[in-house]
């Protein structure tokens, strides 16, 4: 039987995943610098307000802000925001 989670448990799990991804990105940036390989963190390729909204877990707001700033369609905005 599949595990069942309530909204609070899911939120905690997603926050933990987000924290882990930020740690991985930070480590990748350090390793890339030491190896002399160019690396641009995904958050640096989008407007600052979009990255801030995404970091706060406001995915829909971040997608709307990205679409407004870039003219991207909904699918592209979702891909970019979820990749932050």
Chimera marker file (.cmm) of the C-alpha trace (Angstrom):
<marker_set name="trace">
<marker id="1" x="0.000" y="0.000" z="0.000" r="1" g="1" b="0" radius="0.5"/>
<marker id="2" x="1.479" y="3.401" z="-0.967" r="1" g="1" b="0" radius="0.5"/>
<marker id="3" x="2.416" y="5.805" z="1.785" r="1" g="1" b="0" radius="0.5"/>
<marker id="4" x="-0.014" y="8.611" z="2.471" r="1" g="1" b="0" radius="0.5"/>
<marker id="5" x="1.071" y="12.091" z="3.463" r="1" g="1" b="0" radius="0.5"/>
<marker id="6" x="-0.895" y="15.097" z="4.637" r="1" g="1" b="0" radius="0.5"/>
<marker id="7" x="-0.172" y="18.589" z="3.312" r="1" g="1" b="0" radius="0.5"/>
<marker id="8" x="2.087" y="19.483" z="6.245" r="1" g="1" b="0" radius="0.5"/>
<marker id="9" x="4.209" y="16.353" z="5.817" r="1" g="1" b="0" radius="0.5"/>
<marker id="10" x="4.550" y="17.012" z="2.089" r="1" g="1" b="0" radius="0.5"/>
<marker id="11" x="5.553" y="20.611" z="2.706" r="1" g="1" b="0" radius="0.5"/>
<marker id="12" x="8.283" y="19.493" z="5.131" r="1" g="1" b="0" radius="0.5"/>
<marker id="13" x="9.545" y="16.916" z="2.630" r="1" g="1" b="0" radius="0.5"/>
<marker id="14" x="9.628" y="19.461" z="-0.210" r="1" g="1" b="0" radius="0.5"/>
<marker id="15" x="11.412" y="21.978" z="2.006" r="1" g="1" b="0" radius="0.5"/>
<marker id="16" x="14.017" y="19.341" z="2.876" r="1" g="1" b="0" radius="0.5"/>
<marker id="17" x="14.479" y="18.542" z="-0.815" r="1" g="1" b="0" radius="0.5"/>
<marker id="18" x="14.841" y="22.252" z="-1.586" r="1" g="1" b="0" radius="0.5"/>
<marker id="19" x="17.441" y="22.642" z="1.161" r="1" g="1" b="0" radius="0.5"/>
<marker id="20" x="19.372" y="19.681" z="-0.211" r="1" g="1" b="0" radius="0.5"/>
<marker id="21" x="19.252" y="21.026" z="-3.754" r="1" g="1" b="0" radius="0.5"/>
<marker id="22" x="20.562" y="24.417" z="-2.594" r="1" g="1" b="0" radius="0.5"/>
<marker id="23" x="23.447" y="22.651" z="-0.814" r="1" g="1" b="0" radius="0.5"/>
<marker id="24" x="24.234" y="20.662" z="-3.954" r="1" g="1" b="0" radius="0.5"/>
<marker id="25" x="24.169" y="23.826" z="-6.081" r="1" g="1" b="0" radius="0.5"/>
<marker id="26" x="26.540" y="25.562" z="-3.656" r="1" g="1" b="0" radius="0.5"/>
<marker id="27" x="28.938" y="22.622" z="-3.743" r="1" g="1" b="0" radius="0.5"/>
<marker id="28" x="28.748" y="22.445" z="-7.542" r="1" g="1" b="0" radius="0.5"/>
<marker id="29" x="29.611" y="26.127" z="-7.758" r="1" g="1" b="0" radius="0.5"/>
<marker id="30" x="32.674" y="25.621" z="-5.527" r="1" g="1" b="0" radius="0.5"/>
<marker id="31" x="33.855" y="22.550" z="-7.429" r="1" g="1" b="0" radius="0.5"/>
<marker id="32" x="33.366" y="24.247" z="-10.789" r="1" g="1" b="0" radius="0.5"/>
<marker id="33" x="35.410" y="27.233" z="-9.656" r="1" g="1" b="0" radius="0.5"/>
<marker id="34" x="38.233" y="25.003" z="-8.405" r="1" g="1" b="0" radius="0.5"/>
<marker id="35" x="38.190" y="23.013" z="-11.652" r="1" g="1" b="0" radius="0.5"/>
<marker id="36" x="38.190" y="26.168" z="-13.749" r="1" g="1" b="0" radius="0.5"/>
<marker id="37" x="34.884" y="25.285" z="-15.368" r="1" g="1" b="0" radius="0.5"/>
<marker id="38" x="32.285" y="27.988" z="-15.960" r="1" g="1" b="0" radius="0.5"/>
<marker id="39" x="29.085" y="27.442" z="-14.026" r="1" g="1" b="0" radius="0.5"/>
<marker id="40" x="26.104" y="29.719" z="-13.625" r="1" g="1" b="0" radius="0.5"/>
<marker id="41" x="23.643" y="28.753" z="-10.901" r="1" g="1" b="0" radius="0.5"/>
<marker id="42" x="20.098" y="28.550" z="-12.264" r="1" g="1" b="0" radius="0.5"/>
<marker id="43" x="18.886" y="31.300" z="-9.935" r="1" g="1" b="0" radius="0.5"/>
<marker id="44" x="21.292" y="33.749" z="-11.602" r="1" g="1" b="0" radius="0.5"/>
<marker id="45" x="19.692" y="33.270" z="-15.016" r="1" g="1" b="0" radius="0.5"/>
<marker id="46" x="16.254" y="34.539" z="-13.984" r="1" g="1" b="0" radius="0.5"/>
<marker id="47" x="15.045" y="37.874" z="-12.644" r="1" g="1" b="0" radius="0.5"/>
<marker id="48" x="15.807" y="38.354" z="-8.960" r="1" g="1" b="0" radius="0.5"/>
<marker id="49" x="12.149" y="38.578" z="-7.949" r="1" g="1" b="0" radius="0.5"/>
<marker id="50" x="11.417" y="35.241" z="-9.642" r="1" g="1" b="0" radius="0.5"/>
<marker id="51" x="14.293" y="33.520" z="-7.842" r="1" g="1" b="0" radius="0.5"/>
<marker id="52" x="13.124" y="35.021" z="-4.526" r="1" g="1" b="0" radius="0.5"/>
<marker id="53" x="9.545" y="33.842" z="-5.007" r="1" g="1" b="0" radius="0.5"/>
<marker id="54" x="10.738" y="30.356" z="-5.970" r="1" g="1" b="0" radius="0.5"/>
<marker id="55" x="13.018" y="30.187" z="-2.927" r="1" g="1" b="0" radius="0.5"/>
<marker id="56" x="10.044" y="31.112" z="-0.731" r="1" g="1" b="0" radius="0.5"/>
<marker id="57" x="8.071" y="28.217" z="-2.204" r="1" g="1" b="0" radius="0.5"/>
<marker id="58" x="5.708" y="30.514" z="-4.105" r="1" g="1" b="0" radius="0.5"/>
<marker id="59" x="5.874" y="28.516" z="-7.315" r="1" g="1" b="0" radius="0.5"/>
<marker id="60" x="2.777" y="29.881" z="-9.033" r="1" g="1" b="0" radius="0.5"/>
<marker id="61" x="3.714" y="33.462" z="-8.244" r="1" g="1" b="0" radius="0.5"/>
<marker id="62" x="7.251" y="32.836" z="-9.496" r="1" g="1" b="0" radius="0.5"/>
<marker id="63" x="5.919" y="31.345" z="-12.726" r="1" g="1" b="0" radius="0.5"/>
<marker id="64" x="3.630" y="34.348" z="-13.265" r="1" g="1" b="0" radius="0.5"/>
<marker id="65" x="6.491" y="36.771" z="-12.605" r="1" g="1" b="0" radius="0.5"/>
<marker id="66" x="8.765" y="34.867" z="-14.982" r="1" g="1" b="0" radius="0.5"/>
<marker id="67" x="6.121" y="34.903" z="-17.716" r="1" g="1" b="0" radius="0.5"/>
<marker id="68" x="5.554" y="38.628" z="-17.244" r="1" g="1" b="0" radius="0.5"/>
<marker id="69" x="9.290" y="39.395" z="-17.331" r="1" g="1" b="0" radius="0.5"/>
<marker id="70" x="10.188" y="37.179" z="-20.273" r="1" g="1" b="0" radius="0.5"/>
<marker id="71" x="7.030" y="36.520" z="-22.267" r="1" g="1" b="0" radius="0.5"/>
<marker id="72" x="7.575" y="32.772" z="-21.819" r="1" g="1" b="0" radius="0.5"/>
<marker id="73" x="4.671" y="30.358" z="-22.095" r="1" g="1" b="0" radius="0.5"/>
<marker id="74" x="3.337" y="28.477" z="-19.062" r="1" g="1" b="0" radius="0.5"/>
<marker id="75" x="5.258" y="25.263" z="-19.784" r="1" g="1" b="0" radius="0.5"/>
<marker id="76" x="8.586" y="27.071" z="-20.139" r="1" g="1" b="0" radius="0.5"/>
<marker id="77" x="7.931" y="29.112" z="-16.999" r="1" g="1" b="0" radius="0.5"/>
<marker id="78" x="7.114" y="25.957" z="-15.028" r="1" g="1" b="0" radius="0.5"/>
<marker id="79" x="10.304" y="24.258" z="-16.253" r="1" g="1" b="0" radius="0.5"/>
<marker id="80" x="12.465" y="27.237" z="-15.297" r="1" g="1" b="0" radius="0.5"/>
<marker id="81" x="10.879" y="27.822" z="-11.885" r="1" g="1" b="0" radius="0.5"/>
<marker id="82" x="10.912" y="24.163" z="-10.892" r="1" g="1" b="0" radius="0.5"/>
<marker id="83" x="14.578" y="24.014" z="-11.911" r="1" g="1" b="0" radius="0.5"/>
<marker id="84" x="15.555" y="26.722" z="-9.424" r="1" g="1" b="0" radius="0.5"/>
<link id1="1" id2="2" r="1" g="1" b="0" radius="0.2"/>
<link id1="2" id2="3" r="1" g="1" b="0" radius="0.2"/>
<link id1="3" id2="4" r="1" g="1" b="0" radius="0.2"/>
<link id1="4" id2="5" r="1" g="1" b="0" radius="0.2"/>
<link id1="5" id2="6" r="1" g="1" b="0" radius="0.2"/>
<link id1="6" id2="7" r="1" g="1" b="0" radius="0.2"/>
<link id1="7" id2="8" r="1" g="1" b="0" radius="0.2"/>
<link id1="8" id2="9" r="1" g="1" b="0" radius="0.2"/>
<link id1="9" id2="10" r="1" g="1" b="0" radius="0.2"/>
<link id1="10" id2="11" r="1" g="1" b="0" radius="0.2"/>
<link id1="11" id2="12" r="1" g="1" b="0" radius="0.2"/>
<link id1="12" id2="13" r="1" g="1" b="0" radius="0.2"/>
<link id1="13" id2="14" r="1" g="1" b="0" radius="0.2"/>
<link id1="14" id2="15" r="1" g="1" b="0" radius="0.2"/>
<link id1="15" id2="16" r="1" g="1" b="0" radius="0.2"/>
<link id1="16" id2="17" r="1" g="1" b="0" radius="0.2"/>
<link id1="17" id2="18" r="1" g="1" b="0" radius="0.2"/>
<link id1="18" id2="19" r="1" g="1" b="0" radius="0.2"/>
<link id1="19" id2="20" r="1" g="1" b="0" radius="0.2"/>
<link id1="20" id2="21" r="1" g="1" b="0" radius="0.2"/>
<link id1="21" id2="22" r="1" g="1" b="0" radius="0.2"/>
<link id1="22" id2="23" r="1" g="1" b="0" radius="0.2"/>
<link id1="23" id2="24" r="1" g="1" b="0" radius="0.2"/>
<link id1="24" id2="25" r="1" g="1" b="0" radius="0.2"/>
<link id1="25" id2="26" r="1" g="1" b="0" radius="0.2"/>
<link id1="26" id2="27" r="1" g="1" b="0" radius="0.2"/>
<link id1="27" id2="28" r="1" g="1" b="0" radius="0.2"/>
<link id1="28" id2="29" r="1" g="1" b="0" radius="0.2"/>
<link id1="29" id2="30" r="1" g="1" b="0" radius="0.2"/>
<link id1="30" id2="31" r="1" g="1" b="0" radius="0.2"/>
<link id1="31" id2="32" r="1" g="1" b="0" radius="0.2"/>
<link id1="32" id2="33" r="1" g="1" b="0" radius="0.2"/>
<link id1="33" id2="34" r="1" g="1" b="0" radius="0.2"/>
<link id1="34" id2="35" r="1" g="1" b="0" radius="0.2"/>
<link id1="35" id2="36" r="1" g="1" b="0" radius="0.2"/>
<link id1="36" id2="37" r="1" g="1" b="0" radius="0.2"/>
<link id1="37" id2="38" r="1" g="1" b="0" radius="0.2"/>
<link id1="38" id2="39" r="1" g="1" b="0" radius="0.2"/>
<link id1="39" id2="40" r="1" g="1" b="0" radius="0.2"/>
<link id1="40" id2="41" r="1" g="1" b="0" radius="0.2"/>
<link id1="41" id2="42" r="1" g="1" b="0" radius="0.2"/>
<link id1="42" id2="43" r="1" g="1" b="0" radius="0.2"/>
<link id1="43" id2="44" r="1" g="1" b="0" radius="0.2"/>
<link id1="44" id2="45" r="1" g="1" b="0" radius="0.2"/>
<link id1="45" id2="46" r="1" g="1" b="0" radius="0.2"/>
<link id1="46" id2="47" r="1" g="1" b="0" radius="0.2"/>
<link id1="47" id2="48" r="1" g="1" b="0" radius="0.2"/>
<link id1="48" id2="49" r="1" g="1" b="0" radius="0.2"/>
<link id1="49" id2="50" r="1" g="1" b="0" radius="0.2"/>
<link id1="50" id2="51" r="1" g="1" b="0" radius="0.2"/>
<link id1="51" id2="52" r="1" g="1" b="0" radius="0.2"/>
<link id1="52" id2="53" r="1" g="1" b="0" radius="0.2"/>
<link id1="53" id2="54" r="1" g="1" b="0" radius="0.2"/>
<link id1="54" id2="55" r="1" g="1" b="0" radius="0.2"/>
<link id1="55" id2="56" r="1" g="1" b="0" radius="0.2"/>
<link id1="56" id2="57" r="1" g="1" b="0" radius="0.2"/>
<link id1="57" id2="58" r="1" g="1" b="0" radius="0.2"/>
<link id1="58" id2="59" r="1" g="1" b="0" radius="0.2"/>
<link id1="59" id2="60" r="1" g="1" b="0" radius="0.2"/>
<link id1="60" id2="61" r="1" g="1" b="0" radius="0.2"/>
<link id1="61" id2="62" r="1" g="1" b="0" radius="0.2"/>
<link id1="62" id2="63" r="1" g="1" b="0" radius="0.2"/>
<link id1="63" id2="64" r="1" g="1" b="0" radius="0.2"/>
<link id1="64" id2="65" r="1" g="1" b="0" radius="0.2"/>
<link id1="65" id2="66" r="1" g="1" b="0" radius="0.2"/>
<link id1="66" id2="67" r="1" g="1" b="0" radius="0.2"/>
<link id1="67" id2="68" r="1" g="1" b="0" radius="0.2"/>
<link id1="68" id2="69" r="1" g="1" b="0" radius="0.2"/>
<link id1="69" id2="70" r="1" g="1" b="0" radius="0.2"/>
<link id1="70" id2="71" r="1" g="1" b="0" radius="0.2"/>
<link id1="71" id2="72" r="1" g="1" b="0" radius="0.2"/>
<link id1="72" id2="73" r="1" g="1" b="0" radius="0.2"/>
<link id1="73" id2="74" r="1" g="1" b="0" radius="0.2"/>
<link id1="74" id2="75" r="1" g="1" b="0" radius="0.2"/>
<link id1="75" id2="76" r="1" g="1" b="0" radius="0.2"/>
<link id1="76" id2="77" r="1" g="1" b="0" radius="0.2"/>
<link id1="77" id2="78" r="1" g="1" b="0" radius="0.2"/>
<link id1="78" id2="79" r="1" g="1" b="0" radius="0.2"/>
<link id1="79" id2="80" r="1" g="1" b="0" radius="0.2"/>
<link id1="80" id2="81" r="1" g="1" b="0" radius="0.2"/>
<link id1="81" id2="82" r="1" g="1" b="0" radius="0.2"/>
<link id1="82" id2="83" r="1" g="1" b="0" radius="0.2"/>
<link id1="83" id2="84" r="1" g="1" b="0" radius="0.2"/>
</marker_set>
